Amino acid sequence: MEIHTEATVELSEPPKTRIKKIKVKTPSGDITTRRAINLDDVVREILIKFRAEWDLSTRELAARLGLSPQTIHGFLDESRPGGRIRIITHLCAALQETPATLFSRSESFASLDTNFTHQFRGLLNSSPLSEEASSQLVEVLTLAKKYGLFEVLVAQAHGFVTAFAENLEG
């Protein structure tokens, strides 16, 4: 069994995310090649970013995440396949899904994304905000959260928008 030392996988910059080509059988029986983002690279990038953000060594990152250093080394070492992550990459390519849409097919995972969140995302996606408006919205929501004003904010905004709409229609 090969043991990786911390020095062999102390990447400071995330690697370039690679595209995996995966052969799958179509419903008609043909073999086709599909492409997917290599999720091993995505997990590697996330771990490297957290390690840098928290200013930790790989060993310290493993301890903070409750994983063994060998597990973290395995994810950080580009020469080693990620096992279960590789299966998710394969599923995404074969099913022509993103990880988000793949996992949203699970009722338990999808229930984490409430109806409100789904509606809110739909509104934002159908009418994207400018960068400035997005920043302002996040700031308003952050302040409302900080001071316990969500209910007040919603009531005030509802009254304002309803009155504004009535004036436009009247």
N, CA, C and O of each residue as an XYZ file, in Angstrom:
680
protein
N       0.852     -1.175      0.000
C       0.000      0.000      0.000
C       0.897      1.237      0.000
O       1.801      1.365      0.825
N       0.636      2.118     -0.915
C       1.438      3.330     -1.034
C       0.946      4.364     -0.028
O      -0.252      4.631      0.062
N       1.869      4.941      0.722
C       1.520      5.979      1.690
C       2.017      7.302      1.138
O       3.184      7.445      0.773
N       1.117      8.256      1.086
C       1.468      9.583      0.572
C       1.844     10.476      1.727
O       1.129     10.561      2.725
N       2.957     11.130      1.585
C       3.345     12.087      2.611
C       2.690     13.413      2.309
O       2.297     13.686      1.175
N       2.579     14.227      3.328
C       1.927     15.519      3.172
C       2.603     16.355      2.094
O       1.932     17.080      1.360
N       3.897     16.261      1.995
C       4.640     17.084      1.044
C       4.301     16.748     -0.401
O       4.423     17.606     -1.276
N       3.879     15.517     -0.667
C       3.621     15.141     -2.046
C       2.321     15.714     -2.581
O       2.120     15.754     -3.795
N       1.437     16.157     -1.700
C       0.146     16.643     -2.165
C      -0.210     18.019     -1.609
O      -1.390     18.366     -1.562
N       0.744     18.787     -1.202
C       0.490     20.131     -0.685
C       0.337     21.114     -1.844
O       1.162     22.011     -2.012
N      -0.696     20.947     -2.627
C      -0.950     21.857     -3.734
C      -1.425     23.194     -3.171
O      -2.256     23.236     -2.263
N      -0.900     24.260     -3.707
C      -1.356     25.574     -3.251
C      -2.352     26.175     -4.236
O      -3.148     27.039     -3.868
N      -2.309     25.723     -5.475
C      -3.229     26.204     -6.496
C      -4.098     25.042     -6.958
O      -3.593     23.942     -7.182
N      -5.395     25.273     -7.103
C      -6.248     24.206     -7.600
C      -5.829     23.796     -9.010
O      -5.449     24.643     -9.819
N      -5.898     22.503     -9.301
C      -5.557     22.052    -10.641
C      -6.647     22.465    -11.630
O      -7.768     22.785    -11.236
N      -6.311     22.454    -12.890
C      -7.299     22.737    -13.917
C      -8.333     21.607    -13.914
O      -7.978     20.429    -13.863
N      -9.602     21.978    -13.968
C     -10.651     20.969    -13.985
C     -10.686     20.308    -15.355
O     -10.826     20.971    -16.383
N     -10.558     18.997    -15.343
C     -10.525     18.235    -16.590
C     -11.923     17.759    -16.975
O     -12.830     17.686    -16.146
N     -12.063     17.443    -18.242
C     -13.297     16.871    -18.756
C     -13.048     15.379    -18.961
O     -12.056     14.981    -19.572
N     -13.961     14.565    -18.443
C     -13.849     13.125    -18.624
C     -14.747     12.710    -19.776
O     -15.862     13.211    -19.920
N     -14.257     11.798    -20.588
C     -15.062     11.222    -21.662
C     -15.464      9.823    -21.213
O     -14.621      9.012    -20.831
N     -16.756      9.558    -21.266
C     -17.290      8.305    -20.749
C     -18.139      7.649    -21.818
O     -19.013      8.287    -22.406
N     -17.883      6.373    -22.070
C     -18.665      5.623    -23.047
C     -19.881      5.027    -22.346
O     -19.767      4.393    -21.297
N     -21.060      5.250    -22.957
C     -22.304      4.726    -22.405
C     -23.144      4.119    -23.521
O     -22.977      4.447    -24.695
N     -24.044      3.234    -23.132
C     -24.953      2.623    -24.094
C     -26.258      3.416    -24.087
O     -26.848      3.627    -23.028
N     -26.707      3.853    -25.253
C     -27.951      4.610    -25.376
C     -29.130      3.646    -25.310
O     -28.934      2.436    -25.425
N     -30.351      4.150    -25.127
C     -31.519      3.271    -25.111
C     -31.660      2.441    -26.392
O     -32.217      1.344    -26.364
N     -31.157      2.961    -27.508
C     -31.246      2.210    -28.769
C     -30.159      1.132    -28.875
O     -30.150      0.346    -29.823
N     -29.242      1.101    -27.895
C     -28.196      0.089    -27.899
C     -26.869      0.556    -28.476
O     -25.881     -0.176    -28.424
N     -26.833      1.768    -29.027
C     -25.585      2.302    -29.570
C     -24.655      2.713    -28.427
O     -25.105      3.057    -27.335
N     -23.373      2.672    -28.697
C     -22.381      3.163    -27.747
C     -22.024      4.588    -28.160
O     -21.703      4.853    -29.318
N     -22.085      5.488    -27.202
C     -21.759      6.879    -27.471
C     -20.820      7.394    -26.387
O     -20.746      6.833    -25.294
N     -20.122      8.444    -26.699
C     -19.221      9.066    -25.728
C     -19.866     10.343    -25.229
O     -20.308     11.186    -26.010
N     -19.910     10.469    -23.909
C     -20.448     11.672    -23.292
C     -19.347     12.306    -22.463
O     -18.414     11.636    -22.021
N     -19.472     13.600    -22.262
C     -18.454     14.351    -21.525
C     -19.041     14.867    -20.217
O     -20.222     15.205    -20.133
N     -18.183     14.918    -19.198
C     -18.599     15.458    -17.903
C     -17.386     16.078    -17.226
O     -16.248     15.669    -17.457
N     -17.647     17.057    -16.399
C     -16.580     17.645    -15.598
C     -16.102     16.582    -14.623
O     -16.907     15.878    -14.014
N     -14.798     16.471    -14.481
C     -14.217     15.510    -13.554
C     -14.461     16.018    -12.129
O     -13.823     16.971    -11.682
N     -15.386     15.372    -11.428
C     -15.746     15.829    -10.092
C     -14.626     15.617     -9.079
O     -14.602     16.275     -8.039
N     -13.695     14.702     -9.372
C     -12.511     14.578     -8.518
C     -11.775     15.914     -8.488
O     -11.328     16.361     -7.432
N     -11.653     16.549     -9.656
C     -10.983     17.846     -9.738
C     -11.765     18.914     -8.987
O     -11.175     19.801     -8.370
N     -13.095     18.831     -9.039
C     -13.932     19.805     -8.343
C     -13.743     19.664     -6.833
O     -13.556     20.658     -6.131
N     -13.793     18.418     -6.331
C     -13.586     18.198     -4.895
C     -12.183     18.649     -4.505
O     -11.997     19.277     -3.463
N     -11.203     18.330     -5.336
C      -9.816     18.746     -5.075
C      -9.746     20.273     -4.963
O      -9.119     20.802     -4.046
N     -10.385     20.971     -5.889
C     -10.386     22.439     -5.871
C     -11.034     22.970     -4.594
O     -10.516     23.898     -3.973
N     -12.155     22.389     -4.208
C     -12.860     22.831     -3.000
C     -11.983     22.637     -1.763
O     -11.891     23.525     -0.916
N     -11.337     21.464     -1.663
C     -10.475     21.193     -0.510
C      -9.296     22.162     -0.458
O      -8.931     22.649      0.613
N      -8.709     22.437     -1.608
C      -7.573     23.359     -1.655
C      -8.023     24.763     -1.244
O      -7.308     25.456     -0.519
N      -9.198     25.182     -1.703
C      -9.699     26.509     -1.341
C      -9.976     26.612      0.154
O      -9.629     27.613      0.782
N     -10.609     25.565      0.738
C     -10.861     25.595      2.172
C      -9.553     25.585      2.951
O      -9.408     26.302      3.942
N      -8.608     24.775      2.504
C      -7.327     24.699      3.198
C      -6.644     26.074      3.196
O      -6.092     26.499      4.211
N      -6.686     26.758      2.054
C      -6.079     28.095      1.963
C      -6.857     29.106      2.801
O      -6.264     29.911      3.519
N      -8.192     29.062      2.709
C      -9.034     30.004      3.441
C      -8.833     29.862      4.951
O      -8.800     30.854      5.679
N      -8.700     28.624      5.408
C      -8.536     28.365      6.832
C      -7.065     28.334      7.245
O      -6.754     28.163      8.424
N      -6.157     28.501      6.274
C      -4.710     28.488      6.520
C      -4.287     27.228      7.284
O      -3.693     27.307      8.359
N      -4.607     26.063      6.705
C      -4.331     24.780      7.335
C      -3.427     23.930      6.464
O      -3.397     24.079      5.243
N      -2.692     23.039      7.105
C      -1.974     22.000      6.364
C      -2.995     20.936      5.969
O      -4.134     20.958      6.436
N      -2.594     20.028      5.128
C      -3.497     18.948      4.729
C      -3.893     18.119      5.948
O      -5.055     17.735      6.087
N      -2.946     17.846      6.820
C      -3.234     17.069      8.030
C      -4.243     17.811      8.915
O      -5.169     17.199      9.448
N      -4.065     19.126      9.072
C      -4.992     19.926      9.875
C      -6.372     19.980      9.228
O      -7.388     19.936      9.922
N      -6.408     20.076      7.892
C      -7.685     20.074      7.178
C      -8.424     18.762      7.423
O      -9.629     18.757      7.671
N      -7.695     17.655      7.352
C      -8.309     16.342      7.596
C      -8.920     16.289      8.993
O     -10.044     15.821      9.170
N      -8.175     16.770      9.976
C      -8.686     16.766     11.353
C      -9.930     17.639     11.478
O     -10.900     17.256     12.132
N      -9.899     18.801     10.855
C     -11.046     19.721     10.936
C     -12.290     19.118     10.288
O     -13.407     19.337     10.758
N     -12.095     18.359      9.207
C     -13.223     17.755      8.502
C     -13.632     16.405      9.078
O     -14.637     15.827      8.665
N     -12.846     15.900     10.038
C     -13.168     14.606     10.629
C     -12.850     13.438      9.710
O     -13.479     12.383      9.790
N     -11.873     13.633      8.840
C     -11.455     12.583      7.906
C     -10.006     12.230      8.181
O      -9.275     12.982      8.826
N      -9.609     11.079      7.680
C      -8.209     10.697      7.864
C      -7.337     11.497      6.900
O      -7.798     11.886      5.827
N      -6.086     11.744      7.272
C      -5.176     12.421      6.350
C      -5.041     11.659      5.032
O      -4.892     12.273      3.976
N      -5.092     10.324      5.087
C      -4.987      9.520      3.860
C      -6.149      9.802      2.912
O      -5.965      9.830      1.695
N      -7.343     10.010      3.464
C      -8.509     10.318      2.618
C      -8.305     11.657      1.920
O      -8.542     11.778      0.718
N      -7.867     12.656      2.671
C      -7.630     13.976      2.074
C      -6.506     13.889      1.053
O      -6.616     14.457     -0.034
N      -5.426     13.188      1.384
C      -4.318     13.012      0.439
C      -4.822     12.358     -0.844
O      -4.423     12.738     -1.944
N      -5.708     11.366     -0.688
C      -6.260     10.689     -1.861
C      -7.009     11.628     -2.783
O      -6.908     11.516     -4.005
N      -7.763     12.559     -2.205
C      -8.479     13.528     -3.032
C      -7.533     14.544     -3.659
O      -7.748     14.973     -4.792
N      -6.495     14.930     -2.936
C      -5.590     15.960     -3.434
C      -4.596     15.434     -4.466
O      -4.061     16.211     -5.257
N      -4.347     14.150     -4.469
C      -3.382     13.554     -5.395
C      -4.058     13.306     -6.739
O      -4.890     12.408     -6.866
N      -3.698     14.105     -7.740
C      -4.324     14.001     -9.063
C      -4.116     12.641     -9.730
O      -4.889     12.253    -10.607
N      -3.082     11.925     -9.318
C      -2.792     10.641     -9.963
C      -3.687      9.520     -9.444
O      -3.707      8.428    -10.013
N      -4.429      9.783     -8.366
C      -5.290      8.746     -7.793
C      -6.746      9.043     -8.113
O      -7.218     10.154     -7.871
N      -7.466      8.061     -8.656
C      -8.894      8.282     -8.915
C      -9.657      8.393     -7.593
O      -9.261      7.814     -6.582
N     -10.744      9.138     -7.620
C     -11.484      9.427     -6.400
C     -12.506      8.401     -5.974
O     -13.227      8.644     -5.007
N     -12.608      7.274     -6.637
C     -13.523      6.233     -6.191
C     -14.968      6.621     -6.352
O     -15.493      6.649     -7.465
N     -15.611      6.918     -5.249
C     -17.041      7.224     -5.291
C     -17.340      8.477     -6.094
O     -18.370      8.550     -6.764
N     -16.462      9.456     -6.038
C     -16.665     10.675     -6.826
C     -16.617     10.329     -8.313
O     -17.382     10.876     -9.106
N     -15.725      9.429     -8.683
C     -15.629      9.005    -10.081
C     -16.953      8.401    -10.551
O     -17.340      8.584    -11.705
N     -17.639      7.695     -9.680
C     -18.936      7.105    -10.027
C     -19.954      8.216    -10.288
O     -20.745      8.119    -11.226
N     -19.943      9.257     -9.476
C     -20.877     10.373     -9.680
C     -20.573     11.073    -10.996
O     -21.495     11.436    -11.727
N     -19.297     11.269    -11.309
C     -18.917     11.850    -12.598
C     -19.474     11.006    -13.729
O     -20.030     11.536    -14.691
N     -19.327      9.700    -13.617
C     -19.812      8.779    -14.648
C     -21.331      8.879    -14.780
O     -21.852      8.965    -15.892
N     -22.038      8.868    -13.661
C     -23.499      8.986    -13.696
C     -23.944     10.283    -14.356
O     -24.867     10.285    -15.171
N     -23.291     11.382    -14.007
C     -23.655     12.680    -14.602
C     -23.476     12.648    -16.113
O     -24.330     13.141    -16.850
N     -22.381     12.077    -16.574
C     -22.146     12.010    -18.019
C     -23.150     11.083    -18.682
O     -23.752     11.436    -19.696
N     -23.329      9.915    -18.117
C     -24.218      8.922    -18.722
C     -25.654      9.414    -18.797
O     -26.356      9.171    -19.778
N     -26.082     10.106    -17.752
C     -27.467     10.590    -17.691
C     -27.634     11.997    -18.238
O     -28.743     12.532    -18.268
N     -26.533     12.593    -18.670
C     -26.525     13.969    -19.170
C     -27.164     14.912    -18.153
O     -28.062     15.691    -18.472
N     -26.676     14.815    -16.932
C     -27.159     15.623    -15.813
C     -25.991     16.394    -15.218
O     -24.833     16.011    -15.384
N     -26.299     17.473    -14.531
C     -25.301     18.134    -13.699
C     -25.400     17.476    -12.320
O     -26.397     16.814    -12.033
N     -24.394     17.642    -11.466
C     -24.541     17.094    -10.114
C     -25.791     17.632     -9.414
O     -26.470     16.886     -8.707
N     -26.100     18.904     -9.602
C     -27.277     19.492     -8.951
C     -28.563     18.819     -9.416
O     -29.416     18.480     -8.596
N     -28.709     18.624    -10.727
C     -29.952     18.004    -11.211
C     -29.993     16.519    -10.873
O     -31.063     15.967    -10.618
N     -28.832     15.874    -10.870
C     -28.788     14.456    -10.498
C     -29.268     14.277     -9.066
O     -30.128     13.440     -8.793
N     -28.708     15.067     -8.147
C     -29.087     14.928     -6.747
C     -30.507     15.408     -6.476
O     -31.155     14.925     -5.547
N     -30.993     16.347     -7.270
C     -32.360     16.838     -7.048
C     -33.395     15.756     -7.357
O     -34.560     15.897     -6.985
N     -32.990     14.685     -8.028
C     -33.903     13.569     -8.289
C     -34.173     12.744     -7.035
O     -35.109     11.946     -7.005
N     -33.363     12.932     -6.010
C     -33.570     12.255     -4.738
C     -34.542     13.076     -3.907
O     -34.334     14.272     -3.703
N     -35.619     12.427     -3.421
C     -36.599     13.170     -2.631
C     -35.970     13.744     -1.371
O     -36.271     14.875     -0.990
N     -35.097     12.977     -0.716
C     -34.498     13.479      0.521
C     -33.568     14.654      0.237
O     -33.509     15.598      1.025
N     -32.843     14.607     -0.875
C     -31.969     15.726     -1.228
C     -32.807     16.908     -1.685
O     -32.556     18.045     -1.285
N     -33.800     16.641     -2.522
C     -34.638     17.720     -3.055
C     -35.403     18.426     -1.947
O     -35.669     19.623     -2.046
N     -35.762     17.695     -0.883
C     -36.514     18.331      0.194
C     -35.677     19.379      0.922
O     -36.216     20.245      1.612
N     -34.360     19.296      0.766
C     -33.505     20.326      1.345
C     -33.693     21.659      0.621
O     -33.467     22.725      1.195
N     -34.107     21.587     -0.640
C     -34.344     22.775     -1.438
C     -35.841     23.066     -1.390
O     -36.610     22.481     -2.153
N     -36.252     23.949     -0.515
C     -37.667     24.205     -0.278
C     -38.348     24.808     -1.501
O     -37.689     25.293     -2.421
N     -39.634     24.771     -1.495
C     -40.427     25.361     -2.565
C     -40.107     26.847     -2.692
O     -39.999     27.370     -3.801
N     -39.958     27.525     -1.555
C     -39.617     28.948     -1.577
C     -38.305     29.174     -2.317
O     -38.209     30.046     -3.180
N     -37.295     28.378     -1.970
C     -35.985     28.529     -2.603
C     -36.095     28.292     -4.101
O     -35.497     29.017     -4.896
N     -36.860     27.274     -4.484
C     -37.047     26.968     -5.901
C     -37.725     28.142     -6.616
O     -37.299     28.543     -7.699
N     -38.772     28.684     -6.014
C     -39.472     29.822     -6.617
C     -38.558     31.045     -6.699
O     -38.549     31.747     -7.709
N     -37.793     31.298     -5.643
C     -36.895     32.448     -5.606
C     -35.839     32.334     -6.695
O     -35.567     33.298     -7.410
N     -35.240     31.141     -6.820
C     -34.244     30.931     -7.873
C     -34.872     31.109     -9.249
O     -34.254     31.684    -10.144
N     -36.099     30.619     -9.422
C     -36.784     30.764    -10.697
C     -36.994     32.224    -11.059
O     -36.810     32.619    -12.210
N     -37.381     33.025    -10.070
C     -37.564     34.459    -10.315
C     -36.251     35.122    -10.707
O     -36.204     35.912    -11.649
N     -35.191     34.800     -9.983
C     -33.903     35.408    -10.290
C     -33.393     34.972    -11.660
O     -32.814     35.771    -12.396
N     -33.610     33.702    -12.000
C     -33.136     33.202    -13.295
C     -33.937     33.775    -14.458
O     -33.400     33.957    -15.551
N     -35.229     34.063    -14.230
C     -36.061     34.569    -15.323
C     -35.860     36.068    -15.529
O     -36.139     36.593    -16.608
N     -35.385     36.742    -14.516
C     -35.165     38.183    -14.614
C     -33.911     38.527    -13.823
O     -33.997     39.048    -12.711
N     -32.744     38.234    -14.397
C     -31.502     38.410    -13.654
C     -31.295     39.850    -13.189
O     -31.600     40.808    -13.900
N     -30.776     39.965    -11.990
C     -30.462     41.277    -11.432
C     -29.070     41.705    -11.886
O     -28.204     40.877    -12.168
N     -28.882     43.009    -11.948
C     -27.536     43.512    -12.213
C     -26.658     43.145    -11.022
O     -27.162     42.774     -9.962
N     -25.366     43.248    -11.199
C     -24.448     42.935    -10.100
C     -24.705     43.857     -8.908
O     -24.674     43.425     -7.756
N     -24.958     45.129     -9.202
C     -25.221     46.095     -8.125
C     -26.517     45.755     -7.389
O     -26.556     45.778     -6.159
N     -27.572     45.443     -8.133
C     -28.853     45.099     -7.510
C     -28.733     43.802     -6.707
O     -29.327     43.677     -5.636
N     -27.967     42.839     -7.223
C     -27.751     41.590     -6.488
C     -27.050     41.864     -5.163
O     -27.430     41.324     -4.124
N     -26.027     42.706     -5.209
C     -25.295     43.068     -3.981
C     -26.212     43.758     -2.991
O     -26.156     43.484     -1.793
N     -27.063     44.660     -3.488
C     -27.986     45.371     -2.611
C     -28.996     44.412     -1.978
O     -29.316     44.534     -0.796
N     -29.496     43.462     -2.766
C     -30.447     42.489     -2.240
C     -29.806     41.647     -1.144
O     -30.409     41.425     -0.094
N     -28.592     41.181     -1.387
C     -27.885     40.394     -0.378
C     -27.644     41.228      0.877
O     -27.786     40.727      1.992
N     -27.279     42.496      0.701
C     -27.043     43.371      1.852
C     -28.326     43.571      2.654
O     -28.303     43.503      3.883
N     -29.439     43.816      1.973
C     -30.721     43.997      2.656
C     -31.088     42.741      3.434
O     -31.488     42.825      4.596
N     -30.955     41.576      2.802
C     -31.302     40.324      3.471
C     -30.364     40.028      4.635
O     -30.798     39.523      5.670
N     -29.092     40.338      4.472
C     -28.121     40.127      5.544
C     -28.444     41.002      6.753
O     -28.409     40.542      7.894
N     -28.760     42.269      6.486
C     -29.126     43.162      7.586
C     -30.433     42.735      8.247
O     -30.553     42.777      9.471
N     -31.400     42.329      7.451
C     -32.670     41.866      8.009
C     -32.438     40.654      8.912
O     -33.045     40.542      9.978
N     -31.564     39.753      8.484
C     -31.245     38.580      9.300
C     -30.560     39.014     10.589
O     -30.919     38.566     11.678
N     -29.567     39.892     10.453
C     -28.778     40.339     11.605
C     -29.668     40.938     12.696
O     -29.446     40.703     13.883
N     -30.676     41.711     12.286
C     -31.512     42.414     13.257
C     -32.887     41.777     13.457
O     -33.763     42.376     14.080
N     -33.080     40.566     12.932
C     -34.344     39.862     13.127
C     -35.526     40.548     12.470
O     -36.623     40.579     13.028
N     -35.303     41.098     11.286
C     -36.337     41.899     10.624
C     -36.921     41.269      9.356
O     -37.522     41.974      8.547
N     -36.759     39.977      9.172
C     -37.277     39.365      7.945
C     -38.771     39.603      7.772
O     -39.212     40.006      6.696
N     -39.558     39.357      8.824
C     -41.013     39.523      8.739
C     -41.382     40.977      8.423
O     -42.262     41.240      7.603
N     -40.705     41.904      9.076
C     -40.960     43.335      8.843
C     -40.580     43.703      7.410
O     -41.324     44.408      6.728
N     -39.426     43.226      6.960
C     -38.971     43.510      5.598
C     -39.980     43.013      4.561
O     -40.326     43.734      3.625
N     -40.439     41.795      4.734
C     -41.393     41.227      3.779
C     -42.706     42.013      3.797
O     -43.259     42.318      2.740
N     -43.204     42.338      4.983
C     -44.456     43.105      5.079
C     -44.313     44.480      4.429
O     -45.196     44.921      3.695
N     -43.197     45.151      4.704
C     -42.961     46.479      4.123
C     -42.832     46.387      2.599
O     -43.437     47.174      1.871
N     -42.044     45.427      2.128
C     -41.851     45.272      0.684
C     -43.165     44.910      0.005
O     -43.460     45.412     -1.080
N     -43.953     44.047      0.629
C     -45.243     43.654      0.051
C     -46.162     44.864     -0.076
O     -46.788     45.069     -1.116
N     -46.238     45.655      0.978
C     -47.081     46.861      0.940
C     -46.624     47.837     -0.127
O     -47.447     48.387     -0.858
N     -45.320     48.058     -0.225
C     -44.775     48.985     -1.206
C     -45.053     48.515     -2.631
O     -45.545     49.287     -3.454
N     -44.747     47.266     -2.924
C     -44.905     46.749     -4.292
C     -46.385     46.673     -4.670
O     -46.746     46.969     -5.809
N     -47.242     46.281     -3.729
C     -48.679     46.218     -4.008
C     -49.224     47.612     -4.326
O     -49.965     47.776     -5.295
N     -48.870     48.607     -3.530
C     -49.327     49.990     -3.782
C     -48.776     50.503     -5.111
O     -49.490     51.156     -5.872
N     -47.529     50.212     -5.381
C     -46.912     50.637     -6.632
C     -47.634     50.013     -7.833
O     -47.909     50.692     -8.822
N     -47.936     48.713     -7.732
C     -48.635     48.015     -8.824
C     -50.042     48.577     -9.022
O     -50.496     48.736    -10.155
N     -50.727     48.877     -7.921
C     -52.074     49.445     -8.029
C     -52.037     50.800     -8.724
O     -52.923     51.106     -9.523
N     -51.024     51.619     -8.432
C     -50.896     52.924     -9.091
C     -50.604     52.763    -10.584
O     -51.097     53.542    -11.399
N     -49.816     51.769    -10.939
C     -49.522     51.527    -12.352
C     -50.764     51.073    -13.118
O     -50.977     51.453    -14.270
N     -51.570     50.261    -12.457
C     -52.769     49.722    -13.114
C     -53.916     50.726    -13.099
O     -54.812     50.655    -13.940
N     -53.896     51.656    -12.153
C     -55.015     52.597    -11.974
C     -54.905     53.766    -12.841
O     -55.767     54.644    -12.805
